[in-house]
Amino acid sequence: MPTVKDVIVRKPTEEETKQCQSWPIWTCEKSAFDWDYTQTETCLILQGRVTVKDRPGSGVISFGPGDLVIFPVGLKCIWQVTESVKKHYNFE
């Protein structure tokens, strides 16, 4: 089963940024919730801060504005939105 160690966080290329701009936008206020990835998600964080923790487990990863994040299918995690988040997202 994937863990947060399998999550990719990096800065997007110019081409990737342009592609992401055509994707839907998702927003969320400060909160915490469980999430199970049944598809791979790629997202571009526009604003806010998020920490994602393994469920179960102890792995943690954080990201914020300007980060391109790729979540693998099968990841079970807890999202902790520490600053209201806004992102473009795409499920494969």
GISULDA-V937024 format. One line per field, one symbol per residue. burial: b if it has 9 or more other ideal C-beta (glycine too) atoms within 8 Angstrom, else e. Layout:
burial=???
//
This chain:
burial=eebbeebeeeebeeebbeebeebebbebeeeeeeeebeebbbbbbbebbbbbbbeeeebbbebbeebbbbbbeebbbbbbbebbbbbbbbee
//
